[in-house]
Amino acid sequence: MMPARLLHVTVFAIVLGLIAWRSPLPDRVTDRDIYEATARQGIVPDCTDIHCFRVLVAWTLGPLPGPSLLKWKTYASVCDAAAAVALFQLCLTFGMSRRAAWLASILTALGFGSLYTLHDSYTSDPLMYALGPIMTNELLRDRVAIASAVGAIGVLAKEFAAAPLFIFTASAAIERRWTLALRTLVAANLVFIVWMLLQLTLMLRFNYGYGESTSTHVLSGGAVGPWFEKQSLRGVLSAMFNEYGALYLLAPAGFFLAPARLRRLTVAAVPAALVFAYVQQPDRALWNFHFLVVPLAALVLDRAPVGLAWLTTAMFGFANLRVGAQLPFVPAARFALACSVLLAIASIVLAMRNQRVTASAHPVSA
């Protein structure tokens, strides 16, 4: 099993690495300078930006040999590949078919969030995309201690690493598994304490601060307020649609086909998704929850005709090569996005029809 998973990761990492290599540098100000300073110095006294506190990836990549851009793009490619493979395993843990797991894995690898980090790789996001399905899979297997240890390390990179534990706590509470909910809540709070200790240590010992980061302005619009102010309504709608594209249609339909555990986790994740969309840039924050959205979409495609399912997946990924990875030689994404939406609608119609036929053929006995 492990050699197969390693091959799975390697293939995805190579493909994503090639995309990262062809993706141009962002034509706007990014957080590269902050992460490079942290990688170079370890501690940057008087650092005043929220990204100053996201140290794990920079501390890990800094000592490695090679050009900075190569290291960060490789890191993004490997973590996005790991996210895709971890989601494959999570789908199997949910009880989904191998075909659905493959569809979900490819949708994640070629999703907007994953491909955008190949364009702007100076971020902790790729690691978070991998930790979401990894930690959730461990929690579903009742390995709370392992998930807690992973989260405690992950919060040194970004605060989202605590979210899967809180989401699972709420899910266990919905299920009225109070002992499990309490265990997970304790683990979640321990991870939160690790994050707080990092913040306080850097603030008190090295004079770190959040500066003018809008994420900390919780009572005055967070990050979402200024983000709305800087864009037109059309720009906001376009950015939000690009985040999940056709999955916005597939996932709600998949919710009604999903196993109970996936439905409960999805419901439990809604408050966390709203919080992160408020305090971060929403069109990027929401991809953190791909490990729940993508399996829901894959459940629909799994019940659609094989050719239609893979064509929808291919068109979805092709569109994201432009809007996510920003590949200049890929045609404008409007046509691909429209086609993926139409194909998704057809998939939903045929999947639901097949579901009704299957249900009629196998009625539930009284």
Salt bridges, closest charged atoms under 4 A:
ASP31 OD2 - HIS51 NE2 3.05
GLU36 OE2 - ARG32 NE 3.10
ASP120 OD2 - ARG28 NH2 3.14
ASP120 OD2 - ARG284 NH1 3.88
ASP125 OD1 - LYS158 NZ 2.45
ASP125 OD2 - ARG284 NH2 3.49
GLU138 OE1 - ARG143 NH1 3.42
ASP142 OD1 - ARG183 NH1 3.07
GLU159 OE2 - ARG54 NH2 2.63
GLU175 OE1 - ARG177 NH1 3.78
GLU175 OE2 - ARG264 NH2 3.31
ASP302 OD1 - ARG99 NE 3.73
